[in-house]
């Protein structure tokens, strides 16, 4: 009888540990990316001359440094792809050149046609 009770208690502990375990969450959300990258909008719309604003490059560097796992990079890619397609007034050539102009290699092009599932 004591052995059965010990097994039941052990099973309950395992169930509690599984239920209480933190779920995997993305390191970055699309909402936070949109907020950070708002400083790039005037540049990609052609309203700012010269290079990208420092705040824009800072945002790109920040996003790149946080997206360290394949799921995070794929989520960032999907968000960037969605953002690139949602503004009709942006110059896609300027958008796609932003990482290199900011000295960042994100590992995939910012494009409405990029296959984010292939990002690793």
C-alpha positions, 0 to 999 in steps of 0.5 A: 500500500505504501508503494502504491501511494509513493507511485501516485505521489511521484506521478502527481509531482511529475504532472505538476512539474509539466503543468508548471513548466514555462512554455517556450516563448519567442524572444521577440514579438512582431509588435515589439519589432514594429515599435522598434522599427518605426524609426525606419519608416520615414527613411524607407519612404524617402522622407529622410536623405542620407543614410538610415537614422541611428535609431533605425540602425539601433533597432535593427541591431537590437532585433538581430541580437535578440533573434538568436534561435531558428524559431526567433529568426523565422518569427522576425523574418515573418514579421519583416516580410509582413511589414514590408508588404503592408506599406505601399509607400516604401521603397523595397530597394531601400528596405532590403538594403537597411541591414547592410547599410546599418552594418548588420547581417541578418542572414536573409533578405527583407522581401515580400517573397522571402521563404521564412521557413528556410531561415535558420 
